[in-house]
């Protein structure tokens, strides 16, 4: 039952966000007449700082004096600090300077291993040659934004994130086992976000800007900081 809930919750969360967005849209005919662009869509891509420090490899070995000293957790690769960022959102304009909408963000950190390590327990050598390992966080959320100074927008949001991370573990002694482990999703994978963006109008429909955004999670604390150029289309 727990496994079923963990697998189905991300999909339920996505649809719940869609329904919440639909219910929160105010049906005010007067404001509809006075605002030219009721919706906006934006996309952004850039770089960010990865605060998460995940270990790609670790050795879970029993204690053997003089053999496994200091090898209970041996990291071969850690999550790279610089990550690739992609963001997209669709917002509904509540009035002249307030917005509410759905957001998506993906953070990807990729590292490359070129490492050769002998085993401390068996007569073998483990080698990685141009081996790519990654951490990926996908955030599905809802966000409120306000233009509190002309062209300067501040936003706060709540998201559920899906974490994908590749990792390898050694454990046991006779025989020794190698486990390739993926992440198991949890119900408390929630994140708060805060953003600050500045836009320059291009024409009646398009704006370009720069945006910085931070993500704070229940599990990992401060997870990431991003800085991206953004293209915004209003309609």
C-alpha positions as a Markdown table, in Angstrom:
| # | Residue | x | y | z |
|---|---|---|---|---|
| 1 | Unk | 0.0 | 0.0 | 0.0 |
| 2 | Unk | 2.8 | 2.4 | 0.9 |
| 3 | Unk | 4.5 | 1.7 | -2.4 |
| 4 | Unk | 1.3 | 2.4 | -4.3 |
| 5 | Unk | 0.8 | 5.7 | -2.5 |
| 6 | Unk | 4.4 | 6.8 | -3.2 |
| 7 | Unk | 4.1 | 6.0 | -6.9 |
| 8 | Unk | 0.7 | 7.6 | -7.4 |
| 9 | Unk | 1.1 | 10.7 | -5.2 |
| 10 | Unk | 3.2 | 12.8 | -7.8 |
| 11 | Unk | 0.4 | 12.3 | -10.4 |
| 12 | Unk | -2.3 | 13.2 | -7.9 |
| 13 | Unk | -0.4 | 16.2 | -6.7 |
| 14 | Unk | -0.1 | 17.5 | -10.3 |
| 15 | Unk | -3.8 | 17.2 | -11.0 |
| 16 | Unk | -4.6 | 18.7 | -7.6 |
| 17 | Unk | -2.5 | 21.8 | -8.5 |
| 18 | Unk | -4.4 | 22.1 | -11.8 |
| 19 | Unk | -7.8 | 21.9 | -10.1 |
| 20 | Unk | -6.7 | 24.4 | -7.4 |
| 21 | Unk | -5.6 | 26.8 | -10.0 |
| 22 | Unk | -8.9 | 26.6 | -11.8 |
| 23 | Unk | -10.9 | 27.1 | -8.6 |
| 24 | Unk | -8.8 | 30.1 | -7.6 |
| 25 | Unk | -9.4 | 32.1 | -10.8 |
| 26 | Unk | -11.8 | 34.9 | -9.9 |
| 27 | Unk | -14.8 | 35.3 | -12.2 |
| 28 | Unk | -14.9 | 39.1 | -12.3 |
| 29 | Unk | -16.3 | 40.5 | -15.6 |
| 30 | Unk | -15.3 | 44.1 | -14.7 |
| 31 | Unk | -11.6 | 43.3 | -14.3 |
| 32 | Unk | -11.7 | 41.1 | -17.4 |
| 33 | Unk | -12.7 | 44.2 | -19.4 |
| 34 | Unk | -9.9 | 46.4 | -18.0 |
| 35 | Unk | -6.9 | 44.1 | -18.4 |
| 36 | Unk | -5.7 | 43.5 | -22.0 |
| 37 | Unk | -3.6 | 40.4 | -21.2 |
| 38 | Unk | -5.2 | 38.0 | -18.8 |
| 39 | Unk | -2.6 | 35.1 | -19.2 |
| 40 | Unk | 1.1 | 34.9 | -19.6 |
| 41 | Unk | 3.5 | 32.1 | -20.3 |
| 42 | Unk | 7.3 | 32.2 | -19.6 |
| 43 | Unk | 10.2 | 29.9 | -20.2 |
| 44 | Unk | 13.7 | 30.2 | -18.7 |
| 45 | Unk | 17.0 | 28.3 | -19.0 |
| 46 | Unk | 20.3 | 28.9 | -17.3 |
| 47 | Unk | 22.5 | 27.8 | -14.5 |
| 48 | Unk | 22.2 | 27.4 | -10.7 |
| 49 | Unk | 24.0 | 26.5 | -7.6 |
| 50 | Unk | 23.3 | 23.0 | -6.3 |
| 51 | Unk | 23.3 | 23.0 | -2.4 |
| 52 | Unk | 22.5 | 19.3 | -2.2 |
| 53 | Unk | 25.6 | 17.2 | -1.6 |
| 54 | Unk | 24.6 | 13.7 | -2.7 |
| 55 | Unk | 27.1 | 10.8 | -2.7 |
| 56 | Unk | 27.3 | 8.7 | -5.9 |
| 57 | Unk | 29.3 | 5.8 | -4.4 |
| 58 | Unk | 29.7 | 4.5 | -0.9 |
| 59 | Unk | 31.1 | 1.3 | 0.6 |
| 60 | Unk | 28.9 | -0.2 | 3.4 |
| 61 | Unk | 31.4 | -2.7 | 4.8 |
| 62 | Unk | 31.8 | -4.4 | 8.2 |
| 63 | Unk | 34.6 | -3.3 | 10.5 |
| 64 | Unk | 37.8 | -5.3 | 10.0 |
| 65 | Unk | 40.8 | -3.8 | 11.9 |
| 66 | Unk | 43.5 | -2.7 | 9.4 |
| 67 | Unk | 41.3 | -3.6 | 6.4 |
| 68 | Unk | 38.2 | -1.5 | 6.3 |
| 69 | Unk | 39.3 | 1.4 | 8.6 |
| 70 | Unk | 37.8 | 4.6 | 7.3 |
| 71 | Unk | 36.0 | 2.9 | 4.4 |
| 72 | Unk | 32.5 | 2.7 | 5.8 |
| 73 | Unk | 31.5 | 5.5 | 3.4 |
| 74 | Unk | 33.9 | 6.2 | 0.6 |
| 75 | Unk | 32.7 | 8.8 | -1.8 |
| 76 | Unk | 33.9 | 8.6 | -5.4 |
| 77 | Unk | 31.6 | 11.3 | -6.8 |
| 78 | Unk | 29.5 | 14.0 | -5.3 |
| 79 | Unk | 26.7 | 16.1 | -6.8 |
| 80 | Unk | 28.4 | 18.9 | -8.9 |
| 81 | Unk | 27.8 | 22.3 | -7.5 |
| 82 | Unk | 26.8 | 23.9 | -10.8 |
| 83 | Unk | 23.6 | 22.6 | -12.3 |
| 84 | Unk | 21.5 | 23.1 | -15.4 |
| 85 | Unk | 18.1 | 24.8 | -14.9 |
| 86 | Unk | 14.9 | 24.8 | -17.0 |
| 87 | Unk | 11.8 | 26.6 | -15.8 |
| 88 | Unk | 8.3 | 27.2 | -17.3 |
| 89 | Unk | 5.1 | 28.7 | -15.9 |
| 90 | Unk | 1.6 | 29.8 | -16.9 |
| 91 | Unk | 0.1 | 32.6 | -14.9 |
| 92 | Unk | -3.3 | 34.2 | -14.5 |
| 93 | Unk | -3.4 | 37.9 | -14.0 |
| 94 | Unk | -5.7 | 38.7 | -11.0 |
| 95 | Unk | -5.4 | 42.5 | -11.4 |
| 96 | Unk | -2.9 | 45.1 | -12.6 |
| 97 | Unk | 0.0 | 43.8 | -10.5 |
| 98 | Unk | -0.9 | 40.4 | -9.0 |
| 99 | Unk | -0.6 | 36.9 | -10.6 |
| 100 | Unk | -1.3 | 33.3 | -9.7 |
| 101 | Unk | -0.3 | 30.2 | -11.7 |
| 102 | Unk | 1.3 | 26.9 | -12.2 |
| 103 | Unk | 5.1 | 26.4 | -12.3 |
| 104 | Unk | 7.6 | 23.7 | -13.4 |
| 105 | Unk | 11.3 | 23.7 | -12.7 |
| 106 | Unk | 14.0 | 21.1 | -13.5 |
| 107 | Unk | 17.4 | 21.1 | -11.9 |
| 108 | Unk | 20.0 | 18.7 | -13.4 |
| 109 | Unk | 23.5 | 18.1 | -12.0 |
| 110 | Unk | 25.8 | 15.8 | -14.1 |
| 111 | Unk | 29.2 | 14.5 | -13.1 |
| 112 | Unk | 31.8 | 12.3 | -14.9 |
| 113 | Unk | 33.9 | 9.6 | -13.2 |
| 114 | Unk | 37.3 | 8.5 | -14.3 |
| 115 | Unk | 38.3 | 6.4 | -11.2 |
| 116 | Unk | 39.9 | 3.1 | -10.6 |
| 117 | Unk | 39.6 | 1.5 | -7.1 |
| 118 | Unk | 40.8 | -1.9 | -5.9 |
| 119 | Unk | 38.4 | -3.8 | -3.6 |
| 120 | Unk | 39.5 | -4.2 | 0.0 |
| 121 | Unk | 37.7 | -7.5 | 0.4 |
| 122 | Unk | 38.0 | -9.4 | -2.8 |
| 123 | Unk | 40.6 | -9.8 | -5.5 |
| 124 | Unk | 39.0 | -7.4 | -8.0 |
| 125 | Unk | 39.3 | -3.8 | -9.3 |
| 126 | Unk | 36.4 | -1.5 | -9.9 |
| 127 | Unk | 36.9 | 1.0 | -12.8 |
| 128 | Unk | 34.8 | 3.9 | -14.1 |
| 129 | Unk | 35.7 | 5.4 | -17.5 |
| 130 | Unk | 33.9 | 8.5 | -18.7 |
| 131 | Unk | 30.9 | 7.4 | -16.6 |
| 132 | Unk | 28.2 | 10.0 | -16.2 |
| 133 | Unk | 26.1 | 10.1 | -13.0 |
| 134 | Unk | 23.4 | 12.6 | -12.2 |
| 135 | Unk | 21.0 | 14.2 | -9.8 |
| 136 | Unk | 17.7 | 15.5 | -11.1 |
| 137 | Unk | 15.0 | 17.4 | -9.2 |
| 138 | Unk | 11.6 | 18.2 | -10.9 |
| 139 | Unk | 9.4 | 20.7 | -9.1 |
| 140 | Unk | 5.6 | 20.9 | -9.9 |
| 141 | Unk | 4.1 | 23.8 | -8.0 |
| 142 | Unk | 1.7 | 26.8 | -7.7 |
| 143 | Unk | 3.1 | 30.3 | -7.2 |
| 144 | Unk | 1.8 | 33.8 | -6.4 |
| 145 | Unk | 3.7 | 36.8 | -7.9 |
| 146 | Unk | 3.3 | 40.5 | -7.5 |
| 147 | Unk | 4.8 | 43.5 | -9.4 |
| 148 | Unk | 5.5 | 45.7 | -6.4 |
| 149 | Unk | 7.8 | 48.0 | -8.4 |
| 150 | Unk | 7.3 | 48.6 | -12.1 |
| 151 | Unk | 8.9 | 45.7 | -14.0 |
| 152 | Unk | 10.2 | 44.1 | -10.8 |
| 153 | Unk | 8.3 | 41.0 | -9.8 |
| 154 | Unk | 8.5 | 39.0 | -6.5 |
| 155 | Unk | 7.0 | 35.6 | -6.1 |
| 156 | Unk | 6.5 | 32.9 | -3.5 |
| 157 | Unk | 5.4 | 29.3 | -4.2 |
| 158 | Unk | 4.9 | 25.8 | -3.0 |
| 159 | Unk | 5.9 | 22.7 | -5.0 |
| 160 | Unk | 6.1 | 18.9 | -4.8 |
| 161 | Unk | 9.4 | 17.7 | -6.2 |
| 162 | Unk | 10.4 | 14.4 | -7.8 |
| 163 | Unk | 14.0 | 13.4 | -7.1 |
| 164 | Unk | 16.0 | 11.1 | -9.4 |
| 165 | Unk | 19.6 | 10.2 | -8.4 |
| 166 | Unk | 21.9 | 7.4 | -9.5 |
| 167 | Unk | 24.0 | 5.7 | -6.9 |
| 168 | Unk | 26.0 | 2.5 | -6.3 |
| 169 | Unk | 26.6 | 0.8 | -3.0 |
| 170 | Unk | 29.0 | -2.0 | -1.9 |
| 171 | Unk | 27.9 | -4.0 | 1.1 |
| 172 | Unk | 28.6 | -7.4 | 2.7 |
| 173 | Unk | 31.8 | -9.4 | 3.0 |
| 174 | Unk | 31.3 | -13.0 | 1.9 |
| 175 | Unk | 30.1 | -12.6 | -0.8 |
| 176 | Unk | 30.4 | -8.9 | -1.4 |
| 177 | Unk | 27.4 | -7.4 | -3.2 |
| 178 | Unk | 27.1 | -4.4 | -5.5 |
| 179 | Unk | 23.7 | -2.5 | -5.5 |
| 180 | Unk | 22.6 | 0.0 | -8.1 |
| 181 | Unk | 20.1 | 2.1 | -6.2 |
| 182 | Unk | 17.5 | 4.6 | -7.4 |
| 183 | Unk | 15.5 | 7.1 | -5.3 |
| 184 | Unk | 12.3 | 6.2 | -3.6 |
| 185 | Unk | 9.8 | 9.1 | -3.6 |
| 186 | Unk | 8.4 | 10.3 | -0.3 |
| 187 | Unk | 5.1 | 12.1 | 0.5 |
| 188 | Unk | 6.9 | 15.0 | 2.3 |
| 189 | Unk | 9.0 | 16.1 | -0.7 |
| 190 | Unk | 7.7 | 19.6 | -0.5 |
| 191 | Unk | 9.6 | 22.8 | -1.3 |
| 192 | Unk | 9.0 | 26.5 | -0.7 |
| 193 | Unk | 10.3 | 28.9 | -3.4 |
| 194 | Unk | 11.0 | 32.6 | -3.6 |
| 195 | Unk | 11.8 | 34.5 | -6.8 |
| 196 | Unk | 12.8 | 37.9 | -8.0 |
| 197 | Unk | 12.6 | 38.9 | -11.6 |
| 198 | Unk | 13.0 | 42.1 | -13.7 |
| 199 | Unk | 11.5 | 42.4 | -17.2 |
| 200 | Unk | 12.1 | 44.6 | -20.2 |
| 201 | Unk | 9.3 | 45.0 | -22.7 |
| 202 | Unk | 10.1 | 44.0 | -26.3 |
| 203 | Unk | 6.7 | 44.7 | -27.9 |
| 204 | Unk | 3.0 | 44.4 | -27.0 |
| 205 | Unk | 3.2 | 40.7 | -26.3 |
| 206 | Unk | 6.8 | 39.8 | -25.4 |
| 207 | Unk | 9.1 | 40.7 | -22.5 |
| 208 | Unk | 12.6 | 39.5 | -21.7 |
| 209 | Unk | 14.1 | 39.5 | -18.3 |
| 210 | Unk | 16.4 | 38.0 | -15.7 |
| 211 | Unk | 15.2 | 35.9 | -12.7 |
| 212 | Unk | 16.8 | 34.5 | -9.6 |
| 213 | Unk | 15.0 | 31.8 | -7.5 |
| 214 | Unk | 15.7 | 29.9 | -4.3 |
| 215 | Unk | 14.2 | 26.5 | -3.2 |
| 216 | Unk | 13.9 | 25.5 | 0.5 |
| 217 | Unk | 12.8 | 21.8 | 1.2 |
| 218 | Unk | 11.7 | 19.9 | 4.2 |
| 219 | Unk | 14.3 | 17.1 | 3.6 |
| 220 | Unk | 17.4 | 19.0 | 2.4 |
| 221 | Unk | 17.0 | 22.5 | 3.7 |
| 222 | Unk | 18.2 | 25.1 | 1.2 |
| 223 | Unk | 18.3 | 23.0 | -2.0 |
| 224 | Unk | 19.2 | 25.3 | -4.9 |
| 225 | Unk | 19.7 | 28.9 | -6.1 |
| 226 | Unk | 19.1 | 29.6 | -9.8 |
| 227 | Unk | 19.9 | 32.5 | -12.1 |
| 228 | Unk | 18.2 | 32.4 | -15.6 |
| 229 | Unk | 17.3 | 34.7 | -18.5 |
| 230 | Unk | 13.5 | 34.5 | -19.1 |
| 231 | Unk | 11.2 | 35.1 | -22.1 |
| 232 | Unk | 7.6 | 36.0 | -21.3 |
| 233 | Unk | 4.6 | 36.0 | -23.7 |
| 234 | Unk | 1.3 | 37.6 | -22.6 |
| 235 | Unk | -2.0 | 36.9 | -24.2 |
